[in-house]
Amino acid sequence: MTLPPPRADVALMEGYHSPRLDVKVRLNVNEAPEGPPVAFLEALEQEVQRSGLNRYPDRSATALREAIAAHHGVRREEVFCANGSNEVLQSLLLAFGGPGRAAAVFSPTYALHSHIAAITGTAVLEAERDEEFLIHAEAIEQVMARGAAMLAESDPKGAFGTRRAVNPVITFCCSPNNPTGRLEPDDRLDAVLTRAPGLVVVDEAYGQFAPRSALERRGEHPELVVVRTFSKTWSLAGLRLGYAVADPSVIEAMERVTLPYHLDTIKQAAGRLALDFAGEMQARVARLVHERGRLSAELTALGCSVVPSDANFILFSPPGDAKAVWSTLVEHSVLVRDVSSWPRLAGYLRVTVGTPEEDDAFLAGLRAAL
Ligand SMILES: Cc1ncc(COP(=O)(O)O)c(C=O)c1O
């Protein structure tokens, strides 16, 4: 029997992979350097023992959503949870994207925004960031022009009648942006919010490391969706939990495309219990922000060009060949992310801020490389 081929567009797709090497110091995927607090793990263990895993989980994740809502001072109806913020993004694209619709991205940015859009059959309209890696004022007009061009190409005779453009139904604004670390200034975000025709999704996977959040703007902008994760600040990348804060109508649409019982009982309990440790996690964020300052200063002193960061990582360009520097770091058992082959990022590497000891090991490797 001949097995059926996958969807034609899926056959052309490349998977998203970040290389995993066996090294002592892993500073390549922006994880938290420490595990979650021991008291959290103990509380979770007790909760698991009480939870009755023979039963399906609470399908609406009520207690977890209430806890997240209380954490942000919003209502439960404004919170959607999923298995990592990647699944939150997928749910948004399943509900609002799809064939005949488009999403806008400003590159260089988090590759999964385009990748998940493609998986869901959503067209991607791309505009480049300015030379400081910020979203420039005309970026929305540029993506809308791309949408119009795309429609002209696919519909040369105007069979869609009066529809003159494919406008983005979702505009992704990653802030602080991965891989640049830059927080979008208020006036740039305002320009996106006032000009974008559909939902504006601010991906705040690194929001806690920045001085302000788009969450503060939701009152004036019902089209604003803020996406967050437990993977970074909360030290729970292995747990897979993320959420969106948005208008209840957006949340309801996302729930419609979600599989029943997609959030297991343990994860729901873990997310809820983690929020009890907000104070401790904030102290850890403060330590990482301090360490980020030290690392930036050391990188600059070593002759690297450093992009200012509001996240838990730093994009930098070492003097000389970035790929050779990356390889020497691996020889010193330090793994950073080589982004030098990404468009606009020739010569750049990205390093996650680790513990002071991990960062010292990175700096020692870097000195050897230079
Ligand atoms: C900007 C951004 N959004 C989302 C994610 C995915 O996070 P999660 O682990 O919650 O799926 C990442 C992961 O690195 C990220 O950098």
The ligand as a Gaussian input file, in Angstrom:
#p B3LYP/6-31G(d) Opt

LIG

0 1
 C        8.980000      35.059000      21.935000
 C        8.619000      33.681000      22.356000
 N        7.334000      33.328000      22.377000
 C        6.959000      32.101000      22.761000
 C        7.882000      31.157000      23.121000
 C        7.413000      29.775000      23.456000
 O        7.309000      29.594000      24.800000
 P        6.577000      28.329000      25.415000
 O        7.663000      27.554000      26.073000
 O        5.606000      28.914000      26.385000
 O        5.884000      27.593000      24.308000
 C        9.246000      31.466000      23.126000
 C       10.242000      30.461000      23.517000
 O       11.401000      30.641000      23.553000
 C        9.621000      32.763000      22.719000
 O       10.900000      33.124000      22.650000

